[in-house]
Amino acid sequence: MSTPVSPLAVALPALPPLAGVRLGAAAAGIRYKGRTDLVMIEVPSGSTAAGVFTTNQCPGAPVDWCRTALKGGKARVVVVNAGNANVFTGKAGHDACAATATAAARLMDCPAKQVMVASTGVIGEVLPHEKLVAALPALHETLSEDNWEAAARGIMTTDTFPKASTRTAVIGDTEVRITGIAKGSGMIAPDMATMLCFIFTDAKIPAAALQAMLKKGVDGTFNATTVDSDTSTSDTVLLIATGQTKHPRVPAEGGRMLNDFAKALNDLLLDLALQVVRDGEGAQKLVRIDVTGAKTSKSAKRIAMAVANSPLVKTAIAGEDANWGRIVMAVGKAGEPADRDKLSIGVGGTWMAKDGGVVPGYDETPVVAHMKGQEIEITIDIGLGRGKGTVWTCDLTHGYIDINGSYRS
């Protein structure tokens, strides 16, 4: 079922070649007809790798494969398919990963443990990996440093636009580049990252330092977003460093030398995470929720997530209804410390309620005008401490039902 491009979509940026990375996409016929559904991304021998994965207790076979493979801290190629998640498929799921990795390793002349695999799509159907394996040799022949857009499109499922971002950073006096692609639209409540995201840099950074930066960066970006409160079984974020740019040596632990790199990485992660929220299934509005005055920052984030995941709040936003009472309800159900008589609620820069009641002389006019926009801001002050947190979500429209009611047809 085709859907129109999200009204919140952003244009794909210019994506210059990144030293050491070659990409390609092909139509393997795994589920879709007439579109690419298989992506291969090659990096040089010696590339270091890090990853963060779903906290869902029923993860897909590709997640298990990558967790094991990443113990070596090296990667040579990433193989991704769309249309079939290879989840809840038992031994057949592991066999599909092993067959894919073995075939790709043969093409790359590398160990199978340096092949990272990822899958996205329908859960519970055996992946026809023979189609995937058969398509790999021809796909490998087409790999190019200029195929970023093709790769971004090849990993899409219900996405309405391809997602990519690029940044530069400085290590010592040397400029390095970071570029990433992502996919995600529904089943988005990451407790790690989004459904699939692959990031590459031409810097030479030890795997341990990559892992530390990625985990920290994901916590304030992908882990601070939600579309529908459902944590995917396939969530994967990989960060791979090709080491093709010469710069001062980075110690194993990273350290201050990577401050600028970490800042650029975090900026890229947030960009990609918000693109996913902008493409939330049926979404018409991007919503930012800022919570201050909580007992702790962890408490603030939990409160913000309770608001972000509330169907009543999200449908009110879709209906452009300035119903601040639903926000109060969501704060109260979060299970975090809150005092009704100290709570304050604001939308679009206008305080609607303070100290447990409506603001005297409150004029709803500017709030109504704000609710008609595509980007909504909600501010909540708990009034109990110094904890603060920010999360992003989207509204909940009938389009979400339309898409998910016919997802397998």
Residue, then its C-alpha position, 0 to 999 in steps of 0.5 A: m500500500s503506497t502512502p503520500v510523503s509525510p508533510l513533515a519530510v525533509a529533503l535528502p542532503a548532499l551526500p559526498p563520498l566518504a573515504g572507504v565506503r562503497l554502497g549499492a542497492a538491488a531488487a532481490g524480490i524478498r517481499y516487494k515487487g518493482r523496488t530495491d530491497l537489498v543493500m550492501i555497504e562495503v568498508p576497508s579491511g581493518s575498519t572498527a565497529a560499534g553497535v547498540f541494539t533493541t532492548n526488546q526481549c524477542p529480538g530478531a536473529p540479525v540482532d543476535w548475529c551482530r551482537t556476537a560479531l561485534k565482540g571482535g570490534k571489526a567490520r568489513v561489510v553490512v548487508v541489509n534487507a527490507g520486507n522481512a524482519n527475520v524475527f521469531t523464525g527459530k533456527a531458520g532465522h540463524d541459518a539465514c544470517a549465517a548463509t548471508a554472512t558466509a556469502a558476503a564474506r566470500l565476496m569480501d574475502c573476510p571472516a563471516k564474523q566481520v559481516m554485519v546483517a540487519s533485516t526489517g519488515v514483517i515479523g514471523e515469516v521465514l526469510p527467503h535468504e536464497k534470494l538474498v544470497a543469489a542477488l549478492p554477487a551482482l550487487h557487489e559489482t555495482l557498489s559505488e561511493d556515490n550510492w548513498e541515496a540508493a542505499a537509504r531508499g533500499i532499507m525503507t519499509t513504510d517510510t515515505f522518504p529516505k533519511a540521511s545526514t552528514r557532518t564534519a568534525v575535527i580530530g587534532d587539526t584534521e577534518v573528518r566526515i560522518t555520514g549516516i542513513a536510517k529507516g523507521s516510521g512505525m514500531i518506534a519507541p527505541d530503548m536504544a535506537t530506531m529500527l535501523c541506522f548505519i553510520f560511517t566515518d573516515a576517522k580512525i577510532p578504536a572500537a571501544a571509543l566508538q562504542a562509548m560515544l555511540k551509546k552516550g549519543v543514542d541515549g539523548t537522541f534515538n532513546a528520546t523519541t517515540v512514534d507509537s510506544d512499540t519497541s521494535t524487535s529489530d532496532t539496530v544502530l551501527l557505527i563504523a570507522t574506516g580509518q582512511t583519513k590521517h589524523p593524530r592517533v586516538p587512544a583506546e579510551g578516546g578522551r578529549m581528543l574526540n570532543d568535537f567528533a562526539k558533538a558532531l556525532n550527537d548532532l547527526l544522531l538527533d537529525l536522523a532520530l527526528q527524521v524518523v519521528r517526522d515520518g511517523e506513520g500518519a504523522q502530521k505534526l512533530v511534537r517536542i516535550d520539555v519537562t523541568g522541575a522534576k526530582t531527577s533527570k531520569s524522572a523528567k524523561r519518564i514523565a515526558m515519555a508518558v506524555a509523548n506516548s499518551p493516545l489522548v494527548k497525541t489525538a488532541i494534537a492531531g485535532e489541534d485541540a489545546n486540551w491541557g487537561r490531557i497533559v496533566m493526566a499523562v503527567g500523573k500516570a507516569g508513576e513519577p513524583a508529581d504534585r498537582d498543586k505545583l504543576s505548570i503546563g505551557v504550549g507554544g510559549t504560553w503558560m496555560a496552567k500554573d500551580g495546579g490551576v488555570v492561569p488567571g485571564y488565560d487567553e487560548t488564542p495564541v495556543v490555538a494558533h500554535m496548534k495549527g502549525q506543524e511543529i508543536e512545543i509542550t512545556i511542563d514544570i513539575g515544581l519539585g526539583r532540578g531534573k529536566g528532560t526532552v523527548w520528541t514524538c508525533d501526533l496520532t491520526h487515522g493514517y496510522i490505523d490505515i497503514n497498520g491495518s493493511y501492513r501485510s496485505 
